[in-house]
Amino acid sequence: MSELRKDPVVGRWVIISSERGKRPSSWAGQVNRKGGGFCPFCPGHEDKTPPEIYAKRPLTEAQNVPGWQIRVVPNKFPALKVEGTLHAKGFGNYDMMNGVGAHEVIIETPKHAADLTDLSDAQATDILLTYRERMVDLARDARFKYVLVFKNHGGAAGASLEHSHSQIIATPIIPKRVSEELEGSKRFYNHKERCVFCDMIQYDIKSKVRIISRTENFVALAPFAPRFPYETWLLPMTHFSHFEKMPETLFGQLANILKDTLRRINSSLGYPPFNFVLHSAPVQVEEMLVYHWHFEVIPKLTSIAGFEWGTGFYINPTAPEVAAEHLRKLETTT
């Protein structure tokens, strides 16, 4: 029988409909396939992108030339632009402001065909530290209230270019999804004087059924009420509200469990397209006892249809306990 499950953070309900479920091998047709053709992100094509904002180059200080390991450039087609003022205004019941913000692309490797899982732990750590560097820099702009890091991998997940990259968008408002998490976390803390994410981690480690993997400082788990099949969260086991304020010594371990999680998803589901998003506390606030940063990794296996749009419910054909068991039992290589 199907189950209705309530997310403990935002209060969103999902339907776990196991009767509609699929075996992991059934998802293997939705593969991120490599193509060919011209790529503006490859070395030697630096002039085909906007001038770089940041780069990691071990051998030269020259800009916009080959020799980089990671490169950050403004998005050529930005959702928001840095220039201008917000100029908030209202028309009757309608509010609006100028589209001020920042939209950047992190080109994660000079190798066109390499995925994040192909990179060394040191290279993956440098990518995470680049996220931190850019978040800290963008937070200096008082116009920006939130900085979101996300990755679209594969055409079905929204990637327009196959060269491995992720994106950062700084916004002048706190996004609705994050606001819902903040509000739900505050309600829980006001009632129990504990962080809901810390409680989630402790309970799931004790029960073990939704734990996928863990290290000394991080855990990968299937959330109790996942919106999508094989949705996986990565969280630090120590309470940190801001990703960018976490001690640098922990980023290597985070890179390891992130790569391990993606390898498990690839092995179980046949290299599917996926998205991941980093939810961290708003950049203009101090450390928050009520909130806990986390990565949400979402393989692109199902589509949102009329029922979801009409109700706000999600139908997930795979119970998180089943997904966690499949991913947990897989052996991965580093």
N, C-alpha and C positions, 0 to 999 in steps of 0.2 A: 504494500500500500504506500502511496505517496505520503510525504511528511511536509508540514509547514514548519519552517525554522525561522527564528527571529535573531537577527544580528545583534549581539550584545552592545555594540558601540553606537550605531546610528538608529537602531530599532527597525531596520528594513526587513521585511519578510521575504523569504524565498521558498520555492517549492522544490523539494528533492523528489524527483519522479523517477525512481529506479526502473520502473517498467519501460521507460523510454531510453534506458541506458544503453551504452555501447561498450564493447570490450576495447581495451587500449588500442589493439591492432586496427580497429574500425576507423580510427581517426587518421590513419597513416596516409590517406589520399590527399590530405590538406597540407602539402609539403611546400616549404619555401624553396622554390627552384631558382638556381643561379642562371642568369642570362648572359648577355654580352653587350658589346657596343661601347660607346664613349662614356667615360665616368668623370665628372668634374671633381670628384673627391680624391682621385689617384694622384700620386706624386708627379710633378711635371705639369699639372693642370691648375696650379695655384692661382693663376690669373683668371680662371673661370669661376671663381667664387669671390664674394666680397673680401676685402682685406681682413686678415686674421686679427682676432682680439687677443688670443693667447695661443701659445704653442709650446710643446716640449721638444727641444732640439738639443741633443747632447754634444754636437760637434760644431755648431755655428750659432751665432746670435742674429744672423740675417733673417729677415721676415719674408714671408710669401714666396719661399723657394723650397725645393726638395730638401730632405734631410731631417724631417720631423718624425716624431713617433705618435704624437697626438696633436690635433689642430682644432682650434675653436674659431668659427667664423659666424658673422651674422647670417641668419636665414635670408636667402635671396628673395623669398616671398613671405615676409613676416606677417604673423597674425597681429602683432602690435609693434609700434615703432618707438624708439627712445626719444626722438625729437618732439618738442611741443609741451604744452601744459594740459592738465586734465580738463579744466574748464567744465566742471559739472554743472548741469542745468536741468530744469524740469519743465515739462509741458503738460499741465493738468496733472493727471495721475502717472505720467510717464517720466522716467528719469533716464538721463544719458550723460555720457562724458566722452571726451576725445579718446581715441584708441592708443593711449600712451602705455608703453611697457618695453620689454626687450624679448627678442626671440633669437636664440643662438643654436648652432649646430656643433656638436662635438664629433669630429671625425676620429674614430677610436683607434684606427690602425692604418698605416700606409698600404697594407696588403689588401687588394680588392676582394679576394675570395675568402678572407679569414672572417670567421664569426668570433663572437666574444669568447666562446668556449675553446677556440683554437689558441687563444693568447695565453702567455705564461701568467702565473699568479702576480708577478711583478708588474706586467703590463696591465692586467686587470686592476690592480691596486692603483696604478697611475691614473686610470680612467676615473675611478671613484674619487681620488684626490683632486682631479680636475673638476668634477662636480662640486666638490667642496670649495675649491678656489673661486669658481664662478659664482656660487651662491653667496660667498662672503663678499665678493666684489659688488654684486648687484644689490646686496642688502645695504650698501652705503648710500644708495639713492633713496631718499626718504619718500619718494613717490610710490615706491614699490612695497606692497604689503605681503606679497607671497611669491615664492620662487618654486616652480614645479620642474622636476627632472622626469623625463619619460623617454622610452625607447619603443619605436615601431619596427618590428623585424618581419619582413615579408610583405608582399603586396596586399594580401588579404588583411593584414594588420595595420595597413595605412602607410607603409613605407613607399615613397616614390622612387627611391634609389636603393639598390641592393648593397652597396658598399656600407660596411658596418658603421652605424652612427647612432647617436642619441641626441636629444634636444633639451633645451632649457627655455622656459618662458617665465618672465617676471610680469606680474599683474598688479594693477593699482587697487585691486579688491581681493579679498580672500574667496577662492572658488567655493561654490555651493557644496560640493562633495566633501571638501575639507572642513567647511563650516559645520556640516552635519556631524562629522567625526568629533570636532571640538566640542560642540554642544552636548553630544551624547557622552563624551568623556567627562565633561564637567558635571553632568547629572549623576553619573556613577560615582564620581569622586565626592560630590556633596552628600551623597547618601551613605557611602561606605568608607570614605577617606582613604581610598586606594585607587591606583591606576587600573583601569579596566584592562588594558593591554598586559600589564604585569600579572594580573589575576588570570588572564587567558593563558599566558605562557606557563604559569605555575600549574594550573589545572591540567593543561594538555600534556605537560611533561609527566605529570603523575599518572594520567590515564593512558598515555602512550599511543592511543588509537589514531590520532591525527598528526602525530609527529612524523616528519619525513627524514630529517637529519638534524644534527646539532653539533656544535663545537663548544669550546670552553665559554665563549661569549655570545654566540648567536644560535638561533634556532630557525629551521624551516618547517612550517606546518601548514596543513590544510585548514582554513578557517571553518568554524562550526556551521556557518550559514553562507556558503560560497555562492556567488552569483553565477559562476561559470564552471564547467567541468575542469578539474585539475588546477583550479585557482590556488596559488601558493603564496604565503606571506613569509617574508624574512624579517626577523626582529632581533634587536640586541636584547640579551637577557638582563643587562643592567639598564636602569631607566635613563634614557636620554630623550628629551623632547625635540632637539635640533640635530639633524644629521651632521650639519657643518660644524657643530661644536663638540662632536665626539673625539676622543683622543686619537691622534694620528696612528698610534701603535695598534689600533684595532682594525684599521682599514685593510690590512693584508688578510686577516682572517675572514673579514666580510667578503672580500674578493673571492676567496676560496669557496665559501658556501654558496655564493651567487653562481659561480661557474658550475659547481657540483649540482645545484638545483636545475640549471638549464640543461646540463648533460642528462640528468634523470628524465626530464621532460622530453628531450630529443630521443632518448633511447626507448622510452615507453610509447611515445606518440608519433614516431616517425618524422622528426624534425619539423614540427608545425610552425606556422607563423605565430608570433606572440607579441604581446605588449608588456612592458613593465613600467610602473610609475612609483615615484618616491614621494611618500606623504610625510612631510616634516612640519614642525610648528611654524607659524608665521614669522617672517624674518625680523620684524620690528618689535618683537616681544622678548622678554627675558625667559630663562628656563621655566618650563611649565611642569608642575607636578601632575597635572591631569592628563597630559598627552605624551605619546610614545611614538617616535618615528618608525616607519616600516616601509619595506618594498612590497608591492603587490605585483606578482607575476601571473599573467593571464594568457594561456594558450588560446589561439583563435580557432575554436572548434565548433561553435554554434553562432547563430545569428539572433539578434533581438527582433522580435516580430510584434504583431498587433497586440497580443495579450500583455506583453511587457510594457509596450508604450502606453497602453490604455490603463494599466493598473499600477505600474511601478513595481510589481512583483517580477521576479526572475524565475524561470523554470530551468533547473539544472538536472540533467539526466544521470549524473554520477554523484553518489554520496561521497562526502569528503573523506570518510573513513576508508572507503574502497579506493579512492584516488591515492590517499596517503600510503595505503598498503602496497599498491602497485609501485609507487615511486620509491618507497622505503627499501623494498627488497632488491632493487637494482644495484648492481655493482658499477661504480664509475671509476674512471682513471683520471689522474691529474696530469 
